Amino acid sequence: MNDSLLTIALIGILALLVLALLVRLGWLAKPAQKHVPIPPVPRHPLVLVHGVLGFDELGIGGAKAEYFRGVFSYLQELGCQVYRLRMSPTASIEQRAKQLKAFVESLDEPRLNLVAHSMGGLDARYAISQLGLASRVASLTTIGTPHRGTPIADLSTSFLGDTLGLKRVVQAAGWTVDALY
């Protein structure tokens, strides 16, 4: 064996021995897991409200996808009562709010906490303030909701929809893009 290869092999073995010693002494051990307290279960059940183009759960064959990835099952494991609904993915805020109201009214729960993502927050706000859902909603938490609008909708409606006429094309295909308006 060549002297330089022997030197490299000895250095490698020495490095492994030092590493093993450091692990044995606990100097390279994983840091201790911090205790994360389990949050209390909310007094009222939760309703997960999806955003534009959203869904509750999709399945293809054995594969499933959730809009709120893992949140539904995690909350259930914590002992929370959780509901999720499927609203029209591209309908207007007013229409989606009516669907949310109908869903909430179909539940045998006097009050609920709404957790809404993106446009779902606008739908929930509308349902609470304009459709009389306030008495059934204990709280509304919005995540990533464009309360003051979004440039994507502005661009889509003015340029793509009105200027290029794509709204007419999409509507002719039987789809709605009212969510953008």
Disulfide bonds with the S-S distance in Angstrom:
none
